């Protein structure tokens, strides 16, 4: 993150914020495209009643034995 920040001219903290936002968007896009059958063992996020638009619960991965 530090090296990316130096190249782009941002702080490590800002790069981390951008990364986190990108991951959230990617998870939301995947949740819209994939069906529960596509990835067994993963619970897809649901919108929380009263939550801000775009906010979703994180993906939960089931432990496989």
Gaussian input, Z-matrix of N, CA and C with variables (Angstrom, degrees):
# hf/3-21g

backbone

0 1
 N
 C     1     B1
 C     2     B2     1     A1
 N     3     B3     2     A2     1     D1
 C     4     B4     3     A3     2     D2
 C     5     B5     4     A4     3     D3
 N     6     B6     5     A5     4     D4
 C     7     B7     6     A6     5     D5
 C     8     B8     7     A7     6     D6
 N     9     B9     8     A8     7     D7
 C    10    B10     9     A9     8     D8
 C    11    B11    10    A10     9     D9
 N    12    B12    11    A11    10    D10
 C    13    B13    12    A12    11    D11
 C    14    B14    13    A13    12    D12
 N    15    B15    14    A14    13    D13
 C    16    B16    15    A15    14    D14
 C    17    B17    16    A16    15    D15
 N    18    B18    17    A17    16    D16
 C    19    B19    18    A18    17    D17
 C    20    B20    19    A19    18    D18
 N    21    B21    20    A20    19    D19
 C    22    B22    21    A21    20    D20
 C    23    B23    22    A22    21    D21
 N    24    B24    23    A23    22    D22
 C    25    B25    24    A24    23    D23
 C    26    B26    25    A25    24    D24
 N    27    B27    26    A26    25    D25
 C    28    B28    27    A27    26    D26
 C    29    B29    28    A28    27    D27
 N    30    B30    29    A29    28    D28
 C    31    B31    30    A30    29    D29
 C    32    B32    31    A31    30    D30
 N    33    B33    32    A32    31    D31
 C    34    B34    33    A33    32    D32
 C    35    B35    34    A34    33    D33
 N    36    B36    35    A35    34    D34
 C    37    B37    36    A36    35    D35
 C    38    B38    37    A37    36    D36
 N    39    B39    38    A38    37    D37
 C    40    B40    39    A39    38    D38
 C    41    B41    40    A40    39    D39
 N    42    B42    41    A41    40    D40
 C    43    B43    42    A42    41    D41
 C    44    B44    43    A43    42    D42
 N    45    B45    44    A44    43    D43
 C    46    B46    45    A45    44    D44
 C    47    B47    46    A46    45    D45
 N    48    B48    47    A47    46    D46
 C    49    B49    48    A48    47    D47
 C    50    B50    49    A49    48    D48
 N    51    B51    50    A50    49    D49
 C    52    B52    51    A51    50    D50
 C    53    B53    52    A52    51    D51
 N    54    B54    53    A53    52    D52
 C    55    B55    54    A54    53    D53
 C    56    B56    55    A55    54    D54
 N    57    B57    56    A56    55    D55
 C    58    B58    57    A57    56    D56
 C    59    B59    58    A58    57    D57
 N    60    B60    59    A59    58    D58
 C    61    B61    60    A60    59    D59
 C    62    B62    61    A61    60    D60
 N    63    B63    62    A62    61    D61
 C    64    B64    63    A63    62    D62
 C    65    B65    64    A64    63    D63
 N    66    B66    65    A65    64    D64
 C    67    B67    66    A66    65    D65
 C    68    B68    67    A67    66    D66
 N    69    B69    68    A68    67    D67
 C    70    B70    69    A69    68    D68
 C    71    B71    70    A70    69    D69
 N    72    B72    71    A71    70    D70
 C    73    B73    72    A72    71    D71
 C    74    B74    73    A73    72    D72
 N    75    B75    74    A74    73    D73
 C    76    B76    75    A75    74    D74
 C    77    B77    76    A76    75    D75
 N    78    B78    77    A77    76    D76
 C    79    B79    78    A78    77    D77
 C    80    B80    79    A79    78    D78
 N    81    B81    80    A80    79    D79
 C    82    B82    81    A81    80    D80
 C    83    B83    82    A82    81    D81
 N    84    B84    83    A83    82    D82
 C    85    B85    84    A84    83    D83
 C    86    B86    85    A85    84    D84
 N    87    B87    86    A86    85    D85
 C    88    B88    87    A87    86    D86
 C    89    B89    88    A88    87    D87
 N    90    B90    89    A89    88    D88
 C    91    B91    90    A90    89    D89
 C    92    B92    91    A91    90    D90
 N    93    B93    92    A92    91    D91
 C    94    B94    93    A93    92    D92
 C    95    B95    94    A94    93    D93
 N    96    B96    95    A95    94    D94
 C    97    B97    96    A96    95    D95
 C    98    B98    97    A97    96    D96
 N    99    B99    98    A98    97    D97
 C   100   B100    99    A99    98    D98
 C   101   B101   100   A100    99    D99
 N   102   B102   101   A101   100   D100
 C   103   B103   102   A102   101   D101
 C   104   B104   103   A103   102   D102
 N   105   B105   104   A104   103   D103
 C   106   B106   105   A105   104   D104
 C   107   B107   106   A106   105   D105
 N   108   B108   107   A107   106   D106
 C   109   B109   108   A108   107   D107
 C   110   B110   109   A109   108   D108
 N   111   B111   110   A110   109   D109
 C   112   B112   111   A111   110   D110
 C   113   B113   112   A112   111   D111
 N   114   B114   113   A113   112   D112
 C   115   B115   114   A114   113   D113
 C   116   B116   115   A115   114   D114
 N   117   B117   116   A116   115   D115
 C   118   B118   117   A117   116   D116
 C   119   B119   118   A118   117   D117
 N   120   B120   119   A119   118   D118
 C   121   B121   120   A120   119   D119
 C   122   B122   121   A121   120   D120
 N   123   B123   122   A122   121   D121
 C   124   B124   123   A123   122   D122
 C   125   B125   124   A124   123   D123
 N   126   B126   125   A125   124   D124
 C   127   B127   126   A126   125   D125
 C   128   B128   127   A127   126   D126
 N   129   B129   128   A128   127   D127
 C   130   B130   129   A129   128   D128
 C   131   B131   130   A130   129   D129
 N   132   B132   131   A131   130   D130
 C   133   B133   132   A132   131   D131
 C   134   B134   133   A133   132   D132
 N   135   B135   134   A134   133   D133
 C   136   B136   135   A135   134   D134
 C   137   B137   136   A136   135   D135
 N   138   B138   137   A137   136   D136
 C   139   B139   138   A138   137   D137
 C   140   B140   139   A139   138   D138
 N   141   B141   140   A140   139   D139
 C   142   B142   141   A141   140   D140
 C   143   B143   142   A142   141   D141
 N   144   B144   143   A143   142   D142
 C   145   B145   144   A144   143   D143
 C   146   B146   145   A145   144   D144
 N   147   B147   146   A146   145   D145
 C   148   B148   147   A147   146   D146
 C   149   B149   148   A148   147   D147
 N   150   B150   149   A149   148   D148
 C   151   B151   150   A150   149   D149
 C   152   B152   151   A151   150   D150
 N   153   B153   152   A152   151   D151
 C   154   B154   153   A153   152   D152
 C   155   B155   154   A154   153   D153
 N   156   B156   155   A155   154   D154
 C   157   B157   156   A156   155   D155
 C   158   B158   157   A157   156   D156
 N   159   B159   158   A158   157   D157
 C   160   B160   159   A159   158   D158
 C   161   B161   160   A160   159   D159
 N   162   B162   161   A161   160   D160
 C   163   B163   162   A162   161   D161
 C   164   B164   163   A163   162   D162
 N   165   B165   164   A164   163   D163
 C   166   B166   165   A165   164   D164
 C   167   B167   166   A166   165   D165
 N   168   B168   167   A167   166   D166
 C   169   B169   168   A168   167   D167
 C   170   B170   169   A169   168   D168
 N   171   B171   170   A170   169   D169
 C   172   B172   171   A171   170   D170
 C   173   B173   172   A172   171   D171
 N   174   B174   173   A173   172   D172
 C   175   B175   174   A174   173   D173
 C   176   B176   175   A175   174   D174
 N   177   B177   176   A176   175   D175
 C   178   B178   177   A177   176   D176
 C   179   B179   178   A178   177   D177
 N   180   B180   179   A179   178   D178
 C   181   B181   180   A180   179   D179
 C   182   B182   181   A181   180   D180
 N   183   B183   182   A182   181   D181
 C   184   B184   183   A183   182   D182
 C   185   B185   184   A184   183   D183
 N   186   B186   185   A185   184   D184
 C   187   B187   186   A186   185   D185
 C   188   B188   187   A187   186   D186
 N   189   B189   188   A188   187   D187
 C   190   B190   189   A189   188   D188
 C   191   B191   190   A190   189   D189
 N   192   B192   191   A191   190   D190
 C   193   B193   192   A192   191   D191
 C   194   B194   193   A193   192   D192

   B1=1.4558
   B2=1.5334
   B3=1.3140
   B4=1.4637
   B5=1.5301
   B6=1.3182
   B7=1.4704
   B8=1.5278
   B9=1.3112
   B10=1.4699
   B11=1.5198
   B12=1.3223
   B13=1.4589
   B14=1.5193
   B15=1.3354
   B16=1.4615
   B17=1.5229
   B18=1.3221
   B19=1.4602
   B20=1.5203
   B21=1.3357
   B22=1.4693
   B23=1.5232
   B24=1.3219
   B25=1.4586
   B26=1.5227
   B27=1.3294
   B28=1.4585
   B29=1.5187
   B30=1.3169
   B31=1.4613
   B32=1.5254
   B33=1.3221
   B34=1.4631
   B35=1.5304
   B36=1.3264
   B37=1.4652
   B38=1.5245
   B39=1.3374
   B40=1.4723
   B41=1.5319
   B42=1.3226
   B43=1.4622
   B44=1.5270
   B45=1.3179
   B46=1.4598
   B47=1.5322
   B48=1.3290
   B49=1.4694
   B50=1.5211
   B51=1.3313
   B52=1.4682
   B53=1.5235
   B54=1.3264
   B55=1.4638
   B56=1.5309
   B57=1.3207
   B58=1.4707
   B59=1.5270
   B60=1.3298
   B61=1.4574
   B62=1.5310
   B63=1.3309
   B64=1.4611
   B65=1.5259
   B66=1.3224
   B67=1.4664
   B68=1.5282
   B69=1.3222
   B70=1.4636
   B71=1.5236
   B72=1.3353
   B73=1.4712
   B74=1.5290
   B75=1.3265
   B76=1.4593
   B77=1.5230
   B78=1.3248
   B79=1.4695
   B80=1.5216
   B81=1.3264
   B82=1.4603
   B83=1.5276
   B84=1.3402
   B85=1.4602
   B86=1.5227
   B87=1.3248
   B88=1.4567
   B89=1.5265
   B90=1.3163
   B91=1.4663
   B92=1.5237
   B93=1.3313
   B94=1.4721
   B95=1.5244
   B96=1.3324
   B97=1.4639
   B98=1.5256
   B99=1.3248
   B100=1.4536
   B101=1.5197
   B102=1.3227
   B103=1.4645
   B104=1.5225
   B105=1.3222
   B106=1.4736
   B107=1.5290
   B108=1.3450
   B109=1.4675
   B110=1.5304
   B111=1.3262
   B112=1.4612
   B113=1.5302
   B114=1.3088
   B115=1.4619
   B116=1.5259
   B117=1.3231
   B118=1.4579
   B119=1.5205
   B120=1.3071
   B121=1.4547
   B122=1.5137
   B123=1.3286
   B124=1.4625
   B125=1.5239
   B126=1.3236
   B127=1.4554
   B128=1.5206
   B129=1.3040
   B130=1.4493
   B131=1.5204
   B132=1.3234
   B133=1.4668
   B134=1.5217
   B135=1.3003
   B136=1.4646
   B137=1.5065
   B138=1.2958
   B139=1.4532
   B140=1.5261
   B141=1.3095
   B142=1.4487
   B143=1.5242
   B144=1.3480
   B145=1.4626
   B146=1.5247
   B147=1.3215
   B148=1.4524
   B149=1.5166
   B150=1.3456
   B151=1.4687
   B152=1.5188
   B153=1.3111
   B154=1.4535
   B155=1.5223
   B156=1.3376
   B157=1.4666
   B158=1.5273
   B159=1.3159
   B160=1.4529
   B161=1.5172
   B162=1.3265
   B163=1.4684
   B164=1.5238
   B165=1.3124
   B166=1.4542
   B167=1.5221
   B168=1.2991
   B169=1.4586
   B170=1.5191
   B171=1.3229
   B172=1.4636
   B173=1.5248
   B174=1.3320
   B175=1.4520
   B176=1.5190
   B177=1.3107
   B178=1.4623
   B179=1.5238
   B180=1.3060
   B181=1.4644
   B182=1.5219
   B183=1.3174
   B184=1.4618
   B185=1.5198
   B186=1.3183
   B187=1.4533
   B188=1.5198
   B189=1.3178
   B190=1.4628
   B191=1.5269
   B192=1.3229
   B193=1.4716
   B194=1.4969
   A1=110.52
   A2=115.33
   A3=119.35
   A4=110.86
   A5=116.33
   A6=120.40
   A7=111.22
   A8=116.76
   A9=120.82
   A10=109.49
   A11=116.55
   A12=121.04
   A13=112.48
   A14=116.58
   A15=120.05
   A16=111.24
   A17=116.86
   A18=121.41
   A19=111.15
   A20=116.79
   A21=120.83
   A22=113.90
   A23=116.42
   A24=119.86
   A25=114.05
   A26=116.19
   A27=121.56
   A28=109.37
   A29=115.72
   A30=119.91
   A31=109.69
   A32=115.22
   A33=121.00
   A34=110.10
   A35=116.46
   A36=121.63
   A37=111.06
   A38=116.61
   A39=120.50
   A40=110.51
   A41=117.56
   A42=121.11
   A43=109.67
   A44=117.15
   A45=121.48
   A46=110.94
   A47=117.23
   A48=121.33
   A49=110.86
   A50=116.67
   A51=121.36
   A52=109.77
   A53=117.01
   A54=121.92
   A55=110.99
   A56=115.91
   A57=120.43
   A58=110.94
   A59=117.03
   A60=121.15
   A61=110.85
   A62=116.80
   A63=121.07
   A64=111.10
   A65=116.98
   A66=121.00
   A67=110.63
   A68=117.48
   A69=121.28
   A70=110.26
   A71=116.62
   A72=120.39
   A73=111.12
   A74=116.63
   A75=120.64
   A76=111.24
   A77=117.16
   A78=120.59
   A79=111.40
   A80=117.18
   A81=120.90
   A82=110.89
   A83=116.75
   A84=120.27
   A85=111.18
   A86=117.01
   A87=120.26
   A88=111.69
   A89=116.49
   A90=120.30
   A91=110.83
   A92=117.61
   A93=121.09
   A94=111.28
   A95=117.56
   A96=121.93
   A97=113.74
   A98=117.19
   A99=120.38
   A100=112.33
   A101=114.18
   A102=120.75
   A103=107.55
   A104=117.76
   A105=119.65
   A106=113.07
   A107=118.25
   A108=121.42
   A109=111.93
   A110=117.75
   A111=121.38
   A112=112.66
   A113=117.24
   A114=121.32
   A115=109.66
   A116=117.41
   A117=118.94
   A118=110.97
   A119=115.83
   A120=120.95
   A121=113.77
   A122=117.54
   A123=120.62
   A124=109.10
   A125=115.43
   A126=120.46
   A127=107.52
   A128=116.97
   A129=120.71
   A130=110.54
   A131=116.83
   A132=120.35
   A133=111.51
   A134=114.82
   A135=121.70
   A136=107.94
   A137=115.56
   A138=119.34
   A139=108.79
   A140=115.42
   A141=121.63
   A142=107.97
   A143=118.22
   A144=119.30
   A145=110.76
   A146=116.25
   A147=121.15
   A148=114.05
   A149=117.05
   A150=120.22
   A151=110.24
   A152=115.77
   A153=120.74
   A154=109.27
   A155=117.91
   A156=119.64
   A157=110.30
   A158=115.28
   A159=120.20
   A160=114.18
   A161=117.34
   A162=120.30
   A163=108.72
   A164=116.64
   A165=121.03
   A166=108.36
   A167=115.44
   A168=120.33
   A169=107.86
   A170=118.91
   A171=120.79
   A172=111.37
   A173=115.98
   A174=120.72
   A175=108.70
   A176=116.15
   A177=120.72
   A178=108.31
   A179=116.52
   A180=120.93
   A181=108.18
   A182=114.70
   A183=119.96
   A184=110.23
   A185=117.34
   A186=121.23
   A187=108.63
   A188=115.83
   A189=121.18
   A190=107.89
   A191=116.46
   A192=120.24
   A193=110.27
   D1=-37.96
   D2=-180.00
   D3=-63.22
   D4=-44.78
   D5=-179.16
   D6=-64.82
   D7=-41.63
   D8=177.75
   D9=-61.88
   D10=-43.68
   D11=178.79
   D12=-60.31
   D13=-41.02
   D14=178.47
   D15=-64.08
   D16=-42.34
   D17=-179.18
   D18=-66.18
   D19=-43.80
   D20=-176.51
   D21=-87.08
   D22=-12.26
   D23=179.51
   D24=83.18
   D25=26.89
   D26=177.61
   D27=-118.81
   D28=163.79
   D29=175.93
   D30=-78.04
   D31=161.07
   D32=177.28
   D33=-59.05
   D34=-38.28
   D35=179.65
   D36=-62.13
   D37=-43.91
   D38=-178.95
   D39=-66.94
   D40=-39.86
   D41=177.31
   D42=-61.67
   D43=-39.97
   D44=177.89
   D45=-62.87
   D46=-40.75
   D47=178.28
   D48=-63.78
   D49=-43.81
   D50=179.48
   D51=-63.69
   D52=-42.22
   D53=179.01
   D54=-61.22
   D55=-46.40
   D56=-179.21
   D57=-60.77
   D58=-43.23
   D59=179.72
   D60=-64.22
   D61=-38.96
   D62=178.51
   D63=-64.33
   D64=-41.20
   D65=178.99
   D66=-64.59
   D67=-41.24
   D68=178.83
   D69=-62.37
   D70=-44.31
   D71=179.02
   D72=-64.25
   D73=-41.69
   D74=179.31
   D75=-62.24
   D76=-44.61
   D77=178.26
   D78=-61.49
   D79=-40.72
   D80=179.28
   D81=-65.15
   D82=-41.85
   D83=178.85
   D84=-65.23
   D85=-41.95
   D86=178.29
   D87=-64.61
   D88=-39.36
   D89=-179.94
   D90=-63.22
   D91=-32.86
   D92=178.39
   D93=-73.95
   D94=-34.76
   D95=-174.14
   D96=-86.26
   D97=-33.77
   D98=-174.18
   D99=-93.15
   D100=151.85
   D101=174.15
   D102=-100.88
   D103=157.37
   D104=178.73
   D105=-55.30
   D106=-29.59
   D107=179.94
   D108=-69.75
   D109=-23.76
   D110=-175.95
   D111=-66.91
   D112=-34.91
   D113=-178.73
   D114=-132.08
   D115=86.57
   D116=-179.90
   D117=-62.94
   D118=143.46
   D119=178.78
   D120=92.33
   D121=-1.22
   D122=179.35
   D123=-116.59
   D124=129.17
   D125=175.53
   D126=-91.13
   D127=125.96
   D128=-178.67
   D129=-77.92
   D130=146.52
   D131=-178.08
   D132=-68.77
   D133=151.93
   D134=176.17
   D135=-124.62
   D136=151.67
   D137=176.76
   D138=-71.78
   D139=134.44
   D140=177.86
   D141=-83.31
   D142=130.61
   D143=178.69
   D144=-55.90
   D145=130.92
   D146=178.72
   D147=82.63
   D148=0.48
   D149=-179.97
   D150=-75.27
   D151=156.75
   D152=177.23
   D153=-65.99
   D154=147.57
   D155=177.62
   D156=-56.93
   D157=139.38
   D158=179.98
   D159=89.20
   D160=-13.65
   D161=179.31
   D162=-88.82
   D163=126.84
   D164=179.69
   D165=-132.91
   D166=158.23
   D167=174.72
   D168=-70.90
   D169=148.31
   D170=-179.56
   D171=-69.05
   D172=155.53
   D173=175.84
   D174=-65.60
   D175=138.55
   D176=177.92
   D177=-111.07
   D178=128.80
   D179=179.96
   D180=-102.53
   D181=126.02
   D182=178.70
   D183=-75.16
   D184=143.82
   D185=178.37
   D186=-75.24
   D187=130.50
   D188=179.56
   D189=-104.76
   D190=131.73
   D191=178.33
   D192=-97.46

